[in-house]
Amino acid sequence: MNKLIAIVGPTAVGKTELAVAWAQRINGEIVSADSRQIYRKMNIGTAKPSATEQALAPHHLIDIRDPDQSFSLAEFQDLALAAIADIQARGRVPLLVGGTGQYLAAVLEGWQIPRVPPQSELRAELEQVALHEGPATLHARLAAVDPVAAARIPPTNVRRVIRALEVYLVSGEPISRLQERQPPPFRPRVIWLHRPRTELYARADARIERMIAAGLVDEVAELLAGGYDWSLPAMSSLGYIQFRPYFAGQTDLASCIERLRFDTHAFIRRQEMWFRRLPNLEIWTPDHPDWRAIMA
């Protein structure tokens, strides 16, 4: 079995810094597991590794799509597995690094993801059902054809309900059956970086201040000027969508920054639910001897 190191953890915990230092020590290369760092032109709000950090250790799956291009979980899994295999074949060590729970789980747990491309017309039809008849009606449709998936997906998660129905209606197979797992072709060592929540919040708040000082608001303005509107999944990202009221003239900048702080804290709490389920977990706190040694 080939070696893989995964470094996971919530926003602002210190993943990038540790990953770059570790990659330098062990002849490693970093495979990003961040669903927003894939986008070009979105650098500040996604806390993308700097040019200096990317020069210190090779990075993969960063800046591979424009903000208006689609990108699926299946595409990420294919690209990540290909990058990992390539790194291993060259005698180097892959480090899978990020905080997007689904991306991490898809690779580390060996998800078998349905290869059903998005069906825009069907999605629009199902969205209308949710809008006019309510999410519960849509969820009931899913329960009738795939009760296993319906039990896993809450009615309030309309996007996932629509995806599950889309897969069934196109392929004729329940998404729950198509998502069965098989062991991946590597032996993962999964490091969960952990800090007290109050410390994480403080670190996240400080990072937001740095983002604002670095020109985050200008970055959002440039994206809008480039024709990337708020309907795009990329523009719904944390760090961007919070500024929509400001650009619509509905509120002031300070209120949007406060909303970004609030939403970032909530995101940190949600991220932890994903990490707990990952295999072979090792929990590292900043006083862990290996963390300290790598950063020395």
SVG drawing of the C-alpha trace seen along z (x, -y; Angstrom):
<svg xmlns="http://www.w3.org/2000/svg" viewBox="-47 -52 61 54">
<polyline fill="none" stroke="black" stroke-width="0.4" points="0.0,0.0 1.3,-3.4 1.7,-6.2 -0.6,-9.2 -0.6,-11.9 -3.8,-13.9 -3.7,-17.1 -7.3,-18.2 -8.8,-20.7 -11.0,-23.8 -10.5,-27.2 -7.5,-29.1 -6.1,-26.2 -2.8,-26.3 -3.0,-23.6 -1.1,-25.4 1.8,-26.4 2.3,-22.9 1.8,-21.2 4.4,-23.3 7.0,-22.8 6.3,-19.0 6.4,-18.7 9.9,-20.3 11.1,-17.8 9.9,-14.6 10.1,-15.3 6.4,-15.8 3.9,-17.5 0.5,-19.0 -2.8,-18.0 -5.4,-20.7 -8.8,-19.5 -10.4,-22.9 -13.5,-23.4 -12.9,-27.1 -9.1,-27.3 -9.8,-25.5 -10.9,-28.9 -8.7,-31.4 -9.0,-35.1 -10.3,-34.1 -7.1,-34.4 -7.7,-36.5 -11.2,-35.3 -10.2,-31.6 -7.0,-32.0 -5.2,-30.4 -1.5,-29.5 0.7,-32.4 3.1,-32.4 5.9,-32.0 4.3,-29.0 3.5,-27.4 7.2,-27.9 8.4,-26.1 6.4,-23.0 4.6,-21.8 0.8,-22.2 -1.9,-20.5 -5.6,-21.3 -5.2,-25.0 -6.3,-27.5 -7.7,-24.9 -11.1,-26.4 -12.5,-29.9 -15.2,-31.1 -18.0,-30.4 -16.9,-26.9 -18.6,-23.9 -16.7,-21.5 -18.1,-18.4 -17.2,-16.1 -16.5,-13.3 -14.1,-15.5 -12.3,-16.4 -12.0,-12.7 -10.6,-11.8 -8.1,-14.6 -7.0,-14.0 -6.5,-10.3 -4.5,-10.9 -2.3,-13.5 -1.7,-11.2 -0.8,-8.3 1.6,-10.5 3.3,-11.9 3.8,-8.3 5.1,-7.1 7.8,-9.7 8.9,-8.5 7.6,-11.5 5.0,-11.7 1.6,-13.2 0.0,-15.3 -3.8,-15.8 -4.5,-19.1 -7.8,-20.9 -11.0,-21.5 -13.7,-20.5 -15.3,-17.5 -16.8,-15.9 -13.6,-16.2 -11.6,-14.6 -14.1,-11.8 -14.4,-11.0 -10.7,-10.3 -10.0,-8.8 -13.1,-6.6 -13.1,-5.5 -16.5,-6.9 -18.0,-5.5 -19.5,-8.7 -22.2,-8.5 -20.9,-9.8 -24.1,-11.6 -23.4,-15.1 -25.6,-18.0 -28.9,-18.2 -29.8,-21.9 -33.4,-21.6 -34.2,-18.8 -32.6,-20.7 -34.6,-23.8 -37.8,-21.8 -37.0,-20.3 -36.1,-23.7 -39.5,-24.9 -41.1,-22.1 -39.2,-23.0 -40.0,-26.7 -43.8,-26.3 -44.6,-23.1 -41.9,-23.2 -38.8,-21.2 -40.7,-18.5 -42.6,-17.6 -39.3,-17.2 -37.9,-15.1 -40.9,-12.9 -40.3,-12.1 -36.7,-11.1 -38.0,-8.9 -40.2,-7.0 -37.4,-6.0 -34.3,-6.0 -35.3,-5.8 -31.7,-5.2 -30.6,-8.5 -33.6,-10.3 -32.7,-9.1 -29.2,-10.6 -30.2,-14.0 -32.4,-16.4 -35.3,-18.0 -33.7,-21.4 -30.7,-20.5 -32.5,-21.1 -29.3,-21.0 -28.4,-17.5 -32.1,-16.3 -32.2,-17.5 -28.8,-15.8 -30.1,-12.5 -33.3,-12.7 -31.3,-13.8 -29.1,-10.7 -32.0,-8.4 -34.1,-9.9 -31.1,-9.9 -29.5,-6.6 -32.4,-4.6 -30.2,-3.7 -30.5,-5.0 -27.7,-7.3 -27.2,-5.4 -26.4,-2.3 -24.1,-4.1 -22.3,-5.7 -21.1,-2.4 -17.5,-2.6 -14.4,-0.5 -10.9,-0.9 -8.7,-3.4 -5.3,-2.2 -3.2,-3.7 -2.7,-3.7 -3.7,-7.1 -2.4,-8.7 -4.9,-11.3 -3.8,-14.2 -6.6,-16.3 -5.2,-19.7 -7.2,-20.9 -7.2,-24.1 -9.7,-25.3 -12.7,-26.9 -12.1,-30.3 -8.6,-30.3 -9.8,-29.3 -12.4,-32.1 -9.6,-34.6 -7.3,-33.3 -10.2,-33.4 -11.0,-37.0 -7.4,-38.0 -7.2,-36.4 -10.3,-38.3 -8.7,-41.5 -5.6,-40.6 -7.9,-39.7 -9.6,-43.1 -6.2,-44.9 -5.0,-42.8 -7.8,-44.0 -10.6,-41.4 -13.3,-44.0 -11.5,-45.0 -11.2,-41.3 -14.9,-40.9 -15.5,-44.1 -13.1,-42.8 -14.9,-39.5 -18.3,-41.3 -16.8,-43.6 -15.5,-40.6 -19.0,-39.3 -19.0,-36.7 -22.4,-37.2 -23.9,-36.1 -25.8,-33.2 -22.5,-31.2 -21.6,-28.6 -18.1,-30.1 -19.6,-33.5 -21.7,-31.9 -18.4,-31.0 -17.6,-32.1 -15.6,-35.3 -17.6,-36.6 -21.3,-36.2 -21.2,-38.2 -20.4,-41.3 -23.4,-41.1 -25.6,-43.5 -22.7,-46.0 -22.5,-46.0 -26.3,-46.1 -26.2,-49.3 -28.3,-47.7 -25.8,-47.9 -22.4,-49.2 -19.1,-47.5 -18.7,-47.1 -21.9,-45.1 -20.7,-42.7 -17.4,-42.2 -19.2,-41.3 -21.4,-38.9 -18.3,-37.3 -16.9,-36.8 -20.2,-35.2 -20.5,-32.9 -16.9,-31.8 -17.4,-30.8 -20.5,-28.8 -18.5,-27.2 -15.8,-26.1 -18.4,-24.4 -19.8,-22.5 -16.4,-21.4 -15.7,-19.5 -18.7,-17.1 -17.0,-15.9 -13.5,-15.4 -14.8,-13.1 -15.9,-10.5 -12.5,-10.2 -10.5,-7.0 -7.2,-6.5 -7.5,-9.9 -4.7,-11.3 -5.6,-14.4 -2.8,-17.0 -2.9,-20.1 -0.2,-22.8 1.8,-21.2 2.0,-17.8 5.7,-17.0 5.5,-16.2 3.7,-19.4 6.3,-21.3 9.2,-19.4 8.0,-20.0 7.6,-23.7 11.0,-24.1"/>
</svg>
